[in-house]
Amino acid sequence: MKVVADLCIVPMGVGPSVSPYVRAIKAIIDASPLQAEMHANGTNIEGELSEICALAERCEARLAELGVERVFFTMTFSSRRDKAQTMADKLAAVS
């Protein structure tokens, strides 16, 4: 199932700045074949639901490698069965 996801991953217990961890996650997302756009509070990703979930797992595994012992995730999904729709389509519809 193709979806547009909003993914937010927050490493817990690492201090007030999470920038180094976000950079590590961003590198994994950027290296994936999925279309993704980072925003101030997370990342929009479009693709197959299973591929997006696997990507989130890779991000969590990288944080574990960096010593993060607790991670808070939020993910929301949007899908359409009546037509194919991209992130760009969704934005264009309200412009």
Secondary structure, DSSP 8 states (H G I E B T S, - for coil): -EEEEEEEEEEESS-S--HHHHHHHHHHHHHSSSEEEEETTEEEEEEEHHHHHHHHHHHHHHHHHTT--EEEEEEEEE--SSS---HHHHHHHT-
